[in-house]
């Protein structure tokens, strides 16, 4: 259990989620990017690509399916903490997108890490 938790794909997933959920929105706010551009570029382009990559990592490295829920939950917490409440619907879209990609990516043999 702990060996799988501290594997490279899991740590990479955690890092990507924290950066996309907290650091990038705060950085875009600090730089002065408008709300419209933040929603378009960050919430509608970058974050869906992140949810696609997370679902690919989960499927490719045979991680627990519950990792698909990690990004939408952390995103919803960051939205509650900092941004407008109407952005909650994006967490559901990220979850649905992750589940669709997870089901479309073919299962592979477990990859052994070094």
Secondary structure, 3 states (H helix, E strand, C coil): CHHHHCCHHHHHHHHHHHHHHHHHHHHHHHHCCCHHHHHHHHHHHHHHHHHHHHHHHHHHCCCCHHHHHHHHHHHHHHHHHHCCHHHHHHHHHHHHHHHHHHHHCCCCCCCCCC
